[in-house]
Amino acid sequence: MSSPAAPPSLAAIAARVEQRLREFLAPEHARWAAFDADLAEPMAEIGRLVLVGGKRLRPAFCHWGFAAAGGDPADEMVANAGAAFELMHAFALFHDDVMDDAASRRGNPTTHTVFAQHHRDGAWAGEARRFGEGVAILVGDLAFVYSDMLMAGAGREAWAIWNELRIELNVGQVLDIIGSVRNERSRHKAEQICRYKSGKYTIERPLHLGAVMAAPERAAQLLPALSAYGLPLGDAFQMRDDVMGAFGDAAVTGKPVGGDLREGKPTPLMARAVAAADAAQQQVLALVGRADLTDDDVARVQQAIIESGALADLEATITRLTAEAVAAIERAPIEPGARDELIALATYVSQRTV
């Protein structure tokens, strides 16, 4: 399957958010590097992650939620919120890479591996792994604080959503790591984790945030209508990520092939595969979650997933959820221009390959 083209507006939103990130991060880096040279590289790690890639989907959904409610897309508030989303997402990625012991992110070495290598190269005291992980966690914490600073001008209603989405994200991550170590294969549990660790904070909550920043008095009308679009599309988005996590090309995704299979992630894809597999396929699927999984093992697991019918079933589910989201936004009481953009984004996020 070839990846659909991103809507043209996505590039413009991304450029605006990246400019705002540069404007915000550059003086922060300069002041702390001047305070102590040892802070220069850790502070630079934030920019290294947020400015080298990423789809900028959360800023885009926040932008169109704002426009959907009648807000002026040129308003500086929505650019600040978009930059805040990127920094909040970076916080999650810094920590996620530590939890997953990931070696690469967006095609580059992860922060904890970079600083662990510095420790080894310098023959410093203590354990290199713990040092690298400690720096990455603290850098992630800084990104989290900076995201709040960019939200300083938002109203009470926006802050209520901002706080809730961050709680939901962390709850989803807790369930994800518990599900991984327990080899969780319940479809209900997997779909719950899928929604909370990614789907809600990627699509539904950014839409909510944008809408209440533009028209807090219309929240009771707008938020349910946007949820009817954002929840199924968020589920489809994360299911597409699950497909890429099991089958994606490292040269395209920037992450190791079969990473989710080595980590034993409790995904809807694996839940479907285990439920549908025959005895021989079950034996192969039992390899999932082993850190020493070879590339040949990954290929065998991938084949078992396909032969069980799980991949085809998940693809059909993604298609159904996307259609449900599009039907919901077509009847939502929002600005027509925003509706068109959200329909285009639905196709892009659910069918992408990167």
N, C-alpha and C positions, 0 to 999 in steps of 0.2 A: 504494500500500500504506500503510495507516495503522499508526502505531507502536503496538506492544502496550503495555499498562500495565506499569509497573515493579512488581515484587513489593513489597507493603507494607513488608516488612522492610528494603528498600533505603533508604527514607527515614529509618528509625530509625538504621541504621548510619551513614548520611551525617551525620545530626545529631550523633551522638556523636563522629565523627571531626572534624567542623568545630569542635565545642566544644574538643576536645583541641588542634587547630591554633591556635585563638585563645589558649588558655591558654599554649601554647608560644611563639608568635610575638610576642605583645604585649610581654612583658618584654625579648625580644631587640631588638625595634624600639626600645623606650624607652631601653635602655642604650646602644645605638650612636648614636641621635639625640642623646642627652645628651653623648656623647663628642665628636661633631662633627655639626653641623647638616646638613652636606653628605651625610651618610649616611642621613638620614631618608627621603628619597624612594626611593633604591635599595632600602633594606631593606623599605619599604612595598610595593614591587612584588611581593614574594613573596606577601604576603597578598592583594594585588589579584588575582593569578592564582588562587591556590588556594581563595579564599573566595567568588569570584563565580560559580562554576559547576563543571561537571564531573559525571560520572555516579557517581563513587565506586565503580566496579566493582572495582578492585583491593583496596580495603579490604573490600568485601563478600565477595569470593572468599577472602581471607585469613580473615575472620571465620568463614565456613562451613567452611573447611578445619580451623580450630581446633575448631569445634563437632563436625565430622564425626569427629574423633579423640577425642571425649569431653571436650574442654575446656569450662570454664565461660565462656559468651559474655560474662559480666559482668566477667571478668578484665581489669584495666587493661592488661595486656601486649598484648592484641589491639587495644585502642584505640590504643596507642602505635604498633603495627605498621601499623595503617591510616593514621595520620597520616604515618608515615614513607613509606608508598607514595605518598601524595599529594605529598609534597615531592620524592621521587625522580622522580615523573612530571613535576612542575613543572620540575625541572632539565632533563629531556629536552625539554620544550616551549619553554623559553627558548632553548635551543640550536637546536632544530628551526626555530623561527621565524627565527632568524638565517640558518641554512643555506638555508631556502626563501625568504628575503626576504619573509616574510608580513607583510601590513599589519594584519591583525586576528586576534584569537584570542578565542573565546567572545563575539563581538560587540563587543569593545573593541580599541582600538589596541594593538599589540604593544609590548613594552618597548623594543626597539631603535628603533622609530619615534618613541616618546615622547621618548627622550633625544636622538635626532638632531634633533628639532624644538627641544628646549631649546638645543642647540648653535647652531642657526641663529638662534633668537630672541636669543641672547646675543652673537652675532657673535664666538664664541670662536675660539681658534687651532686650526688643523688642519682635518681633514675631518669633517663632521657624521656621515656614514654610519659611518665607522670608530669614532667616539666612541660612537654609539648601540649599535653591535654589541659594542663592548668592555664597556660597562656591562651589557648583557643577558647576555653570557657570564659575567661575574663574579657577577651576581645568580643565575644558574643554578648556578654553583659553590657559592655559599652555601647554596642549597636542598639541594644534594647533601650537604654537610657536616651540615646540620641533620637530614636524614633519617637519617644515621648516629647522630646523638646520640639520636634517639628509639628506636633499636634497641639502645641500650647494655645493656639488661637481658636481651637474648635469649641463649640458650645457644649452644654451639659449633656444634651441628647447624643451627640457624637461621641463624647467620652464614655457614656454608658455602653455604647456598642463596641467602642475600641477596647474597653476592659473585658467585655464578655468574649469577644473574638479571641483575645489572648489567653483567657482561661480555657476556652474550648480547644485551642491549639495544644496547650500543654496537657490537658486531659487526654486528648487523642494520642499524644506522644507517650504518655505513661501507659496507656492501654496497648500501644504498639509494642513497647519493649517487653511488657508482661506477656503479650500474646506470642512474641517471638521465642522467648525462653520456654514457654509451655507448649510450643508447637501447635498453637491454636488453629483449628481448621473448621470451626463453626462458621457457616455462611453469615448468620445474623451478626455474630461478633465481628467478623472481618469487615462487613459493610458498615457497621457502626464505627469502627476504627477509621476506615476509609473516609467517612464523612467528617469525623471530628478532627483528624490529624491534618487534613488537607482541604477537602471539598468546601467546607463551610467558610474557612478563612481565605480561600482563594477567590470565591465567586460570591456567595450569598452575603457575607458580612461586608466586603468592600462595596457592594451595591447599596447595602443598608447605610453604611457610613456616608457615602456620597449623597444619598437621598436626604438624610436628615441634616447634613450640612447645608443643603440648598433649601429644604422646606420642612423644618422640624414639625410644623403644625399639621402636615399631611402624613405623618408617620403611620397612623392607624390605617390609612388607605394604601399607602405605597409599600410598606414593608411586607405584608402578606403577598401582594402581587409579585414583588421582586423575589420573595422566597420560592414561589411556585415555579419560577424560572431557575433561580440560583441553586436550589437544593438538588434537583435531578441533574443539572449540568455539572455541579460540583462533584457529584458521584461519578458521572461519566468521565470527568477530567481525571480523577484519581484512578479510576479503572484503566484509563489509557496509560497513566503513569505506571501502573502495575504491569501492563503488557510490555512496556519499554524496559521496566526493571528486570523482567524475565527473559525478554527476547531482543532488547535493543542492541544496536551496534555501538560499541564504545567510542568509535571515531565520530559518531553523530551525537550521542547523548552526553559524552564527556565523563561517563561513569563506567566501571568495569562491567563486562558482559555477565549476566546472571547474578548480579550483586544481591538482589532480593532473594534468590534461591539459596545462596550461601548463608545469608542472615536468617533464613527461615521466616521471612515476614508473613504475618497473618493476613494475606490478601484475599479479596473475593475470587481471584483467579485460582489460587491454590485451594481454597475451600471448594470450589466447583470441581477441580480436578480430583481431589481426594474422594468426594462424594460419588463421582461418576466412574472412577477407575476400576478396572478388573484386578484380579489378584496379582498378575504379573506387573501391571502398571503401578499398583500399590507398593510393590517392593522397590521399584525405581523411585517413586515419589518419597519414600522413606529416607532417601539420601538428603532431601532438602533440610537445610539448617546446619549442615556440616561445614565448618570453616575450611576444611581441607578438600572440598569439592574440586575435582579437576575440570578442565575444559571439556574433556570427554564425558564426565559425569553430568555436567551442565547440559550438554547436547542430548544425553539420554533422557534427562528430566524434561527438557523442552519437548522432545518427541512424545513422551508419555502424556504430557499436558495436552498436546495436539490430538493424539489418538483417543484420549478420554472424551473428547468433544468439549472440554472446558473452554478452550480458546474461542471456538466458534460461538459457544453460548455467551461468553462475556462480550464478544463483539456485537452480538445481537442485542444484548442488554444496553451497551453503549449507544447503539443506534436508537433504541426505543426511548432511552432517557433523554437523548438530545432532541428527539421529536417532541417529547413531552415539554421540555423547556421552551422550545420554539413556539409551540402552541400557547403556552402560558404567557409569553411576552407579547405575543400578537394581540392578546385581549387585555393587556395591562393598561391602566390609565396613565400613560407616560407620553412624553414628547415623541413625535414620529421619527425624528432624526436619530434619537437615541435607540429607539426600537430597531431600526434598520441595522445599526452598528452592533447591537446585542445579538441579533440573529446571525450576523456574519461571524461574530466571535464564537457563537455556539458551535458552528461547523469547525472552526479552526481548532478550538481547544479539545474537542472530542476526537478529532481525526489526525492530530499532529503526530509526527514521528520523532520529535525532538522537544 
